[in-house]
Amino acid sequence: MRLVTSFSTARSIGAVGAVLMLLSFVLAEGAGLFLAGLILILVAVGQVASLTKNREKNSNMQLALVSYVIGTIIGFVFVYRGFPSFNGLGFTGPLLSTDPLATFLDRYAGIRIIGLLATWFFFVVASFFLKKGYDSIATSMNIELFRTTGIVFLIGSVLLIVFGAGLVILFLAATIQIAAWLSLSEESRNE
């Protein structure tokens, strides 16, 4: 039994996934919405790949999903949870130094920086595979918005290290992604 049977259904599932990804930037449950949206997009891309007889799209999106999940887990564990709370519960022992700030930074800043860099790395890798998948859709379906979406996601992920710029560009990419999925139709198929 097929979950999706046409380009119009793939368009609907992809658009819903893209909307969830866009909402992940503004709602508190961002990581969960982002991953749920990405999974819906993976389902939609899988169907487009099946209808166009091109499995490369699906494998690139699967690699993107895995990389985003790994990056999200690393970010949550080492950045969000790895940084102790300021009420004292996160500390593992007394601060033995005469300079508590230096001891605090020695213990936790390195973990947070390494976690941020690892998260950033996996997001860049994921965006690279997302771009490859969207480039393949743009070629087979003759919809350049998919290519633009992939490029903007990649640029935004690379610039995530510069927090404000990267997030703004990723928000823009998520918006373009909605338009790309809504423009998908049987008529746009490149034979």
Backbone as a ProteinNet text record, in pm:
[ID]
protein_1_A
[PRIMARY]
MRLVTSFSTARSIGAVGAVLMLLSFVLAEGAGLFLAGLILILVAVGQVASLTKNREKNSNMQLALVSYVIGTIIGFVFVYRGFPSFNGLGFTGPLLSTDPLATFLDRYAGIRIIGLLATWFFFVVASFFLKKGYDSIATSMNIELFRTTGIVFLIGSVLLIVFGAGLVILFLAATIQIAAWLSLSEESRNE
[TERTIARY]
83.8	0	88.4	58.2	134.7	72.3	159.3	110.9	68.6	144.8	118.8	106.9	10.2	-10.1	4.2	24.6	32.4	120	150.9	228.5	150.3	17.6	-61.4	-58.6	-61.8	-53	87.7	188.4	326.5	342.9	281.6	285.6	224.4	110	42.7	126.3	179.6	261.5	389.6	453.1	573.5	546.5	433.5	399.1	371.5	301.8	276.6	410	498.4	630.3	708.2	699.5	769.9	712.5	579.9	517	562.7	569.3	617.5	761.6	843.3	981.5	985.4	899.9	894.9	848.4	747.5	697.5	800.9	895.7	999	1085.6	1086.7	1166.2	1096.9	965.5	893.1	824.3	811.5	744.4	845.8	806.3	896	935.5	851.5	879.8	954.8	1048.2	1115.4	1182.5	1261.9	1336	1241.1	1137.3	1040.5	964.1	922.3	852.5	944.4	1069.2	1165	1182.8	1203.2	1223.2	1095.8	979.4	853	832.9	862.1	851.9	947.3	1068	1167.6	1125.5	1064	1015.9	904.4	812.2	706.7	766.5	866	931.3	1001.9	1061.1	1124.3	1022	902.7	795.3	756.8	741.4	703.2	812	937.2	1048.3	1056.4	1031.3	1030.5	927.1	811.1	708.8	744.4	799	843	950.4	1041.9	1147.7	1087.8	986	920.2	846.2	778.6	703.4	794.6	912.8	1006.4	1113.9	1107.5	1203.5	1347.2	1364.6	1496.9	1514.5	1585.7	1605.1	1711.5	1791.2	1895.4	1835.6	1719.8	1653.7	1628.4	1572.7	1535	1657.4	1763	1881.3	1947.8	1951.2	2008.2	1924.6	1793.6	1707.9	1719.3	1737.2	1757	1886.5	1992.2	2118.8	2104.2	2026.8	2001.7	1927	1825	1747.6	1836	1917	2005.5	2103.1	2159.7	2254.5	2186	2064.5	1991	1958.3	1919.6	1887.9	2012.4	2125.1	2249.4	2287.4	2279.2	2311.1	2218.6	2090.2	1993.3	2020.4	2050.4	2080.7	2206.8	2310	2433.9	2406.3	2330.4	2297.5	2221.1	2126.5	2047.3	2132.3	2209.6	2285.8	2402.4	2480.7	2603.6	2589.5	2492.6	2479.4	2370.3	2250	2137.4	2146.9	2160.2	2164	2304.2	2405.6	2543	2585.4	2511.7	2545.2	2467	2533.1	2463.2	2370	2272.5	2181.3	2251.8	2203.7	2267.8	2217.6	2127.3	2081.8	2170	2275.9	2371.3	2349.9	2238	2211.1	2297.2	2347.7	2426.4	2571.5	2616.7	2757.3	2781.8	2896.5	2926.5	3009	3054.7	3133.9	3160.6	3226	3252.5	3354.1	3344.3	3441	3563.2	3672.9	3790.5	3882.3	3861.6	3947.9	3909.6	4005.2	3973.6	3894.7	3894.9	3820.3	3710.2	3590.3	3482.9	3448.2	3457.7	3425.4	3521.5	3650.3	3749.6	3725.4	3692.4	3664.8	3540.1	3437.4	3313.4	3340.7	3414	3443.7	3530.9	3627.1	3710.6	3627	3528.2	3447.8	3345.7	3280.9	3164.6	3173.7	3257.6	3263.9	3316.8	3417.3	3472.2	3369	3289.4	3184.9	3084.2	3047.1	2946.8	3001.5	3124.1	3184.5	3199	3248.1	3261.8	3124.7	3023.7	2887.7	2832	2855.1	2808.7	2875.9	3006.3	3078.8	3033.8	3012.1	2966.3	2825.1	2738.2	2601.9	2606.4	2684.6	2699.1	2750	2850.9	2907	2797.7	2721.1	2618.1	2506.1	2474.9	2374.4	2423.9	2551.2	2607.3	2604.8	2645.8	2643.4	2500.1	2406.2	2265.4	2215	2250.9	2207.3	2269	2390.7	2453.6	2371.4	2331.9	2251.4	2110.9	2055.1	1925.5	1933.7	2040.9	2062	2072.6	2147.9	2160.2	2024.2	1944.9	1811.9	1722	1725.5	1642.6	1692.7	1823.5	1875.3	1822.1	1816.4	1766.1	1617.3	1540.5	1398.4	1385	1465.3	1458.9	1486.8	1581.4	1615.7	1503.7	1454	1354	1216.1	1184.3	1051.2	1048.9	1166.2	1177	1117.8	1151.7	1106.7	1231.4	1272.6	1396.1	1385.9	1264.8	1250.1	1312.7	1311.2	1375.6	1527	1587	1731	1763.4	1680.8	1699.9	1687.2	1588	1569.1	1693	1746.7	1866.1	1985.5	2006.4	2119.2	2103.7	1983.3	1961.9	1974	1926.6	1946.4	2095.7	2172.1	2315.9	2385.4	2356	2415.7	2376.5	2250.3	2205.2	2273	2291.9	2358.7	2505.2	2571.2	2711.2	2720.4	2626.6	2629.5	2567.9	2525.2	2471.5	2575	2699.8	2806.6	2798.3	2743	2713.2	2563	2524.7	2387.8	2277.6	2274.4	2164.5	2151	2262.4	2258	2210.6	2263.1	2225.5	2079.6	2028.3	1887.9	1793	1826.9	1742.3	1740.5	1854.6	1862.6	1790.9	1802.6	1730.6	1579.7	1534.7	1392.3	1345.3	1426.2	1396.4	1390.8	1486.1	1488	1362.4	1319.6	1198.1	1075.5	1074.8	963.6	964.2	1081.7	1093.7	1056	1090.1	1060.2	909.2	830.7	684	638.5	689.7	652.2	696.2	812.5	861.8	768.8	730.6	641.8	503.9	455.5	323.5	324.9	442.1	450.5	466	478.6	494.5	364.1	372	253.7	298.4	206.3	233.8	276.9	221.7	254.1	398	457.1	594.8	697.4	655.2	747.5	825.2	956.8	1048.6	1070.5	1010.8	1021.8	1150.4
-117.7	0	124.3	217.9	342.4	448.5	525.3	635.3	752.6	776.3	888	831.5	879.6	821.2	920.2	1047.4	1143.9	1261.6	1343.6	1463.7	1560.4	1564.9	1658.8	1619	1489.4	1445.9	1468.6	1442.7	1471	1620.7	1702.5	1848.3	1885.2	1828	1859.1	1817.1	1696.6	1647.9	1730.1	1760.1	1842.3	1982.6	2040.8	2176.2	2177.4	2076	2068.2	2053.6	1968.6	1954.1	2084.6	2157.7	2285.7	2388.3	2387.7	2478.8	2444.3	2315.8	2275.6	2321.1	2308.8	2355.3	2506.4	2580.5	2725.2	2760	2689.6	2715	2681.6	2593.5	2557.2	2676.1	2780.7	2899.1	2990.5	2979.2	3073.7	3011	2880.7	2815.8	2748.7	2729.5	2673.3	2528.1	2454.6	2314.1	2303.8	2393.2	2407.7	2283.2	2215.8	2099	1987.7	1964.6	1860.3	1892.2	2017	2058.4	2048.8	2089.4	2084.3	1939.9	1847.6	1707.8	1645.2	1679.9	1628.9	1679.3	1807.1	1862.5	1795.9	1771.2	1705.8	1563.1	1493.7	1357.8	1361	1457	1469.2	1501.9	1587.6	1620.1	1496.5	1415.6	1291.3	1198.5	1190.1	1108.1	1162.8	1294.9	1356.9	1338.4	1356.5	1337.7	1192.3	1101.1	958.5	927.2	989.9	966.4	1032.1	1153.1	1218.2	1133.3	1079.7	993.3	868.6	813.5	694.6	725.8	839.8	877.1	916.3	970.2	1010.8	905.8	796.1	684.5	729.9	814.1	864.1	849.8	746.3	717.2	806.3	876.7	962.7	1071.2	1124	1226.8	1175.5	1055.7	998.3	970.4	915.9	883.9	1011	1117.6	1243.2	1300.1	1292.2	1343	1257.1	1126.4	1040.7	1077.4	1101.8	1144	1280.1	1369.7	1499.7	1481.9	1397.5	1373.9	1317.6	1217.7	1157.5	1261.7	1343.2	1446.1	1550.6	1592	1688.3	1628.7	1500.6	1436.4	1430.4	1389.2	1382.3	1521.5	1621.5	1757.9	1808.1	1777.4	1819.2	1751.9	1622.2	1549.6	1605.9	1627.6	1685	1822.9	1903.5	2036.5	2031.5	1940.9	1930.8	1881.9	1776.6	1716	1803.7	1851.7	1920.4	2071.4	2129.8	2274.9	2312.3	2262.4	2300.5	2235	2102.7	2031.1	2026.9	2040.9	2032.5	2155.2	2260.6	2382.9	2382.2	2392.7	2379.3	2496.8	2470	2577.2	2669.7	2788.7	2885	2874.6	2782	2767.2	2671.9	2623.2	2540.1	2391.3	2350.5	2207.4	2141.8	2217.8	2160.4	2138.6	2189.3	2174.6	2038.5	1980.3	1846.6	1849	1960.3	1968.8	2113.1	2135.8	2273.9	2338.7	2466.6	2541.5	2562.9	2498.2	2500.4	2617.7	2685.9	2796.4	2922	3011.3	3140.1	3225.8	3188.3	3260.5	3169.2	3176.9	3086.8	3099	3219.4	3237	3158.3	3163	3088.5	2938.1	2889.3	2746.5	2706.5	2790.1	2763.7	2754.2	2849.9	2849.8	2731.1	2694.7	2577.4	2450.8	2438.4	2315.6	2306.8	2418.1	2408.6	2479.5	2577.8	2650.6	2562.1	2480.8	2392	2294.1	2237.3	2143.2	2213	2331.8	2404.3	2443.1	2489.9	2529.2	2408.7	2297.1	2175.5	2128.2	2133.7	2095.8	2185.3	2315.7	2409.3	2382.1	2359.7	2331.7	2200.4	2097	1968.5	1980.9	2053.3	2075.4	2149.6	2254.2	2333.2	2245.8	2162.5	2073.9	1982.1	1917.4	1825.2	1899.2	2022.1	2099.2	2138.4	2170.9	2203.9	2079.4	1964.6	1839.2	1806.7	1821.3	1793.6	1886.3	2012.8	2108.9	2079.5	2026.2	1986.1	1875.7	1774.2	1665.6	1712.8	1804.4	1862.6	1935.8	2011	2082.8	1985.9	1877	1778.1	1717.8	1685.9	1630.6	1729.6	1855.3	1957.1	1991.6	1986	2006.6	1899.1	1777.6	1667	1685.7	1731.9	1759.4	1874.5	1978.8	2094.3	2052.1	1962.7	1916.1	1830.5	1734	1642.4	1705.4	1801.9	1861.4	2000.2	2052.9	2184.3	2295.7	2289	2390.1	2445.6	2563.2	2622.2	2665.1	2678.5	2713.8	2609.1	2483	2379.5	2401.2	2435.5	2463.3	2583.6	2687.4	2806.8	2771.9	2689.6	2646.9	2576.9	2484.9	2412.2	2502.6	2596.7	2689	2776.8	2827.8	2916.9	2840	2715.1	2633.6	2612.7	2583.8	2562.3	2689.4	2801.9	2929.4	2960.8	2942.5	2968.7	2879.4	2752.6	2660.7	2696.9	2734.2	2775.2	2899.8	2990.5	3114.8	3101.3	2980.5	2960.4	2994.7	2981.8	3014.4	3162.4	3243.8	3384.2	3386.4	3368.7	3333.4	3410.6	3538.5	3614.7	3597.6	3607.2	3598.8	3461.3	3356.9	3222.1	3191.2	3232.5	3205.9	3281	3403.6	3481.7	3416.6	3372.2	3308.9	3174.2	3097.2	2970.2	2992.2	3097.4	3131.5	3162.9	3237.7	3268.8	3140.4	3049.4	2922.2	2841	2838.4	2764.2	2824.2	2955.8	3022	2988.3	2992.9	2957.8	2811.8	2726.6	2584.2	2560.1	2637	2623.7	2653.9	2763.3	2799.7	2692.8	2635	2530.2	2409.7	2365.1	2248.8	2279.6	2399.8	2434.2	2447.6	2466.5	2478	2341.8	2234.7	2100.8	2053.8	2007.1	1952.2	1856.2	1778.5	1684.9	1758.5	1877.1	1954.6	2003.3	2019.6	2071.6	1963.2	1840.7	1727.4	1742.6	1726.3	1738.4	1601.2	1574.3	1440.4	1425.7
0	0	0	-84.7	-94.6	-5.1	61.8	143.5	55.8	-48.9	-138.2	-278.9	-356.7	-488.7	-603	-574.1	-682.7	-642.4	-742.2	-715.2	-626.9	-643.3	-562.6	-414.8	-386.5	-247.3	-193.2	-276.4	-235.2	-209.3	-292.9	-274	-139.9	-106.2	20.4	140.5	137	248.4	260.6	148	150.4	202.3	162.9	208.6	358.5	409.4	553.5	628.1	576.5	637.7	636.9	526.3	515.6	613	630.6	726.7	868.7	901.7	1034.6	1056.4	952.5	964.7	986.7	918.3	937.6	1079.1	1128	1263.2	1369.8	1338	1435.4	1474.1	1392.1	1423.1	1524	1538.2	1621.9	1742.6	1748.3	1860.9	1953.4	2077.5	2178.6	2147.7	2081.7	2049.3	1917.5	1893.2	1765.3	1712.9	1795.6	1747.4	1704.6	1782.5	1747.2	1619.8	1605.8	1483.4	1362.3	1379.8	1270	1221.6	1314.9	1277.1	1220.3	1275.5	1221.1	1078.7	1055.6	920.8	824.6	872.2	787	751.6	845.8	818.1	712.9	724.6	622.8	485.9	484.1	357.3	301.8	388.9	344.3	279.7	338.2	279.1	141.9	133.1	5.4	-99.9	-60.5	-155.3	-198.5	-106.6	-141.9	-248.2	-237.5	-338.4	-471	-465.2	-589.6	-655.9	-576	-629.8	-693.7	-630.4	-685.1	-815.3	-818.7	-938.4	-1054.3	-1023.7	-1129.6	-1153.8	-1081.2	-1095.6	-1067.9	-964	-927.9	-777.3	-736.2	-594.3	-530	-609.7	-554.8	-464.7	-503.4	-422.9	-282.5	-274.8	-146.3	-59.2	-116	-35.2	17.2	-61.9	-13.4	101.3	91.3	197.7	323.7	306.8	423.7	495.6	420.1	481	549	489	550.8	683.3	683.6	805.5	916.3	884.3	983.9	1038.4	951.7	996.9	1083.4	1046.5	1129.2	1266.5	1270.2	1398.1	1486	1429.3	1507.5	1559.1	1473.3	1515.5	1624.6	1613.9	1714.4	1848.4	1845.4	1969.4	2034.6	1955.7	2010.1	2068.4	1995.8	2045.4	2176.3	2186.8	2309.1	2425.8	2404.3	2513.2	2557.6	2462	2499.3	2512.1	2446	2453.2	2552.4	2529.1	2614.2	2752.1	2756.7	2884.7	2944.8	2863.4	2912	2989.7	2976.2	3047.2	3178.2	3291.6	3419.7	3445.8	3527.7	3565.3	3664.6	3674.4	3762.8	3906.8	3934.7	4072	4151.8	4091.7	4163.6	4146.3	4088.8	4075.5	3968.9	3875.4	3767.5	3800.6	3911.9	3947.5	4011.4	3980.6	4031.2	4159.1	4199.5	4321.2	4354.9	4465.9	4504.4	4411.8	4399.7	4321.4	4409.6	4375.5	4460.2	4432.7	4325.5	4288.2	4364.9	4374.7	4434.4	4336.9	4210.6	4108.1	4054.4	4112.4	4070	3922.7	3865.2	3724.3	3635.7	3666.5	3587.8	3597.3	3716.2	3733.1	3655.2	3661.9	3589.2	3439.3	3385.6	3242.5	3204.2	3289.7	3261.3	3251.3	3340.1	3343.9	3230.4	3197.4	3111.3	2976.6	2964.3	2837.4	2725.4	2754	2651.7	2598.7	2689.6	2649	2557.9	2597.3	2519.2	2381.5	2375.4	2247.4	2155.9	2209.5	2128	2080.7	2168.6	2130.1	2020.7	2032.8	1928.9	1795.4	1797.6	1672.5	1609.6	1692.2	1638.6	1581.7	1651.1	1601.3	1468.7	1463.9	1341.5	1226.7	1253	1149.7	1093.2	1180.3	1132.1	1058.4	1098.9	1026.4	887.5	874.1	741.9	652.5	707.3	630	587.9	680.3	648.2	538.5	547.2	445.4	309.6	309.1	183	116.2	194.3	137.6	101.2	180.7	147.8	14.1	-4.3	-130.8	-247.8	-230.4	-338.6	-372.9	-271.2	-295.7	-367.8	-323.8	-388.2	-528	-550.6	-686.1	-780.8	-732.2	-813.2	-845.5	-747.6	-773	-872.1	-855.1	-946.3	-1089.2	-1107.9	-1241.8	-1301	-1223.8	-1279.1	-1291.1	-1206.4	-1208.4	-1271.3	-1306.9	-1369.9	-1282.5	-1151.8	-1056.1	-987.4	-1030.1	-978.2	-832.1	-779.6	-638.1	-546.4	-587.4	-507	-501.8	-614.6	-617.5	-528.7	-537.4	-454.6	-306.6	-273.1	-134.2	-81.7	-160.9	-118.8	-96.7	-187.5	-175.5	-51.7	-29.7	84.1	216.2	221.6	341.3	368.2	264.2	282.1	330.5	270	311.8	456.8	490.1	626.3	728.1	693.9	786.4	805.3	697.6	709.5	797.9	784.4	861.5	1000.5	1038.4	1172.6	1279.6	1246.2	1340.6	1378	1286	1314.5	1340.8	1466.6	1504.7	1433.7	1439.1	1381.3	1232.4	1160.5	1014.2	968.6	1027.5	987.2	1012.9	1127.6	1159.7	1068	1035.9	945.1	807	759	626.7	628	736.2	744.8	748.8	814.6	815.3	673.1	600.7	460.5	376.9	399.7	326.3	354.7	480.2	515.3	447.3	430.7	361.8	212.4	151.2	9	-13.3	83.4	72.6	62.2	134.9	125.7	-16.9	-73	-210.7	-309.5	-287.1	-378.2	-376.1	-256.9	-249.7	-307.4	-286.9	-341.5	-493.2	-553.7	-699.6	-767.7	-689.9	-747	-810.1	-933.7	-999.3	-1109.4	-1155.8	-1265.3	-1391.4	-1413.6	-1535	-1536	-1416.6	-1409.8	-1433.1	-1445.5	-1461.1	-1591	-1579.4	-1692.5	-1753.5	-1862.4	-1925.6	-2001.9
[MASK]
+++++++++++++++++++++++++++++++++++++++++++++++++++++++++++++++++++++++++++++++++++++++++++++++++++++++++++++++++++++++++++++++++++++++++++++++++++++++++++++++++++++++++++++++++++++++++++++++

